[in-house]
Amino acid sequence: MKNFLIPTTLKDDTISAVKSAVNQSKNTESEIILVLVSEAPDTFSSSGFLREMKSGLTRSQEEVLETCRYIIEHTSNVKLKVHNQYGLSAPIFKRLIEAFSVKLVILTHSYKQETKRIHQYLVQLAGNQKCPILHLSTEVNKEVFHKALYVENSSKNIHVKDVQEFLSANFSFEIVSQTASFEDNYENVAPFLSEAISKHNIDMLVETRKGEKIKFKKAKKENVNEKLGLPVLSLYEEMV
């Protein structure tokens, strides 16, 4: 069973995330978990706590949720679960991953742009999990990916064959080209990247990551998928 966790505030690109999960399910029995996180209400009253927990969805959020449910109703092998999480910590998030047997976390562009601290915290917590993360691009109509560019940014010298072996066992992506890390030299290598992407019809990037300390920064750093406009599959180094 291949389960997917999608943190969401029910913006429109949640629909693309659900479609991506359906495509990655490879027609196996799967469950998509939409996670809505919010701060635990600061009250000592049990009735007050329950009242604050029952904050309703807006009309646009309801429409996004109904569209997601419609997609799943017409997909025989996939189920949909909505999980409301009040309060968040590293142990809690780890238990969510384990309890739902999550094989892939999908992060939308809109979710990573959320300004509330709890949403930013979740994104960073996800990066420290051993579970693969698919960072979707701003191109919301793209849900199926086939050809990947492998970005070598690991100090461990992970061989591209090992990465491809992991991808073949878990996903439907094929690495057709590779490049050294260009995070600090993007302007100089951008023309060559664009040429490679166009030549090989590349529609996503694959990179590895390692755990980092949680830091909250006022200025958000532009991610590689924002620079190139492509989704990025991020693999935890120890899992490759």
Secondary structure, DSSP 8 states (H G I E B T S, - for coil): -EEEEEE----THHHHHHHHHHHHTTTS-EEEEEEEEE-----S-HHHHHHHHT----HHHHHHHHHHHHHHHT-TTEEEEEEEEES--HHHHHHHHHHTTEEEEEE-HHHHT--SHHHHHHHHHHHTSSS-EEE--S-TT-----EEEEEE--TT---HHHHHHHHHHH-S-EEEEEEE--TT-HHHHHHHHHHHHHHTT--EEEEEE--------SS----HHHHHT--EEEEEGGG-
